[in-house]
Amino acid sequence: MQITLSLMPAERLGRWLAGSMSAYIAERMRSGETPGQARANAERSLQAFFPAGRPAPGHRVYHLMANGSPVGYLWIGPTESEEAAWWVYDIEVDEPFRHRGVGRQAMLLAEEEARRGGATSLGLNVFGHNQPAQRLYEQLGYTTTAIQMKKQLSGQDAGAEPTLPERTTR
């Protein structure tokens, strides 16, 4: 199956954006943020990257197309801090088309588009629970640049010091 990119028409952008932000909030909550934190992060992204509901300069939202039909989407663009450093802000392959090479082709097309836009690097964030995506990105040559970790604390012992095993001496 050959994948191509097609710029998302303006009339579809609003509906896509609402769904994308909803999914983003859910992913952030799944990764440990409270609903309020997740919504605040999504709102900041929305204001920064979609002022007045349109992509910020240099940002592109594409349909992933197979045989003339959309099978997912891709959002790429420059970072706020450096125009030559681009980012994959969002990518989604529709469920029936997963595990068929669509994501791999989409990422290679993203790299081509970023190069055409003047990018010298392409980065992305992947949630810790998304192991299949992590494997794909590693296979494509992406390297880990940062890792965030979190331990959920709960119950009455949340503030207590951990119990360490006693040391034995001989």
Disulfide bonds with the S-S distance in Angstrom:
none
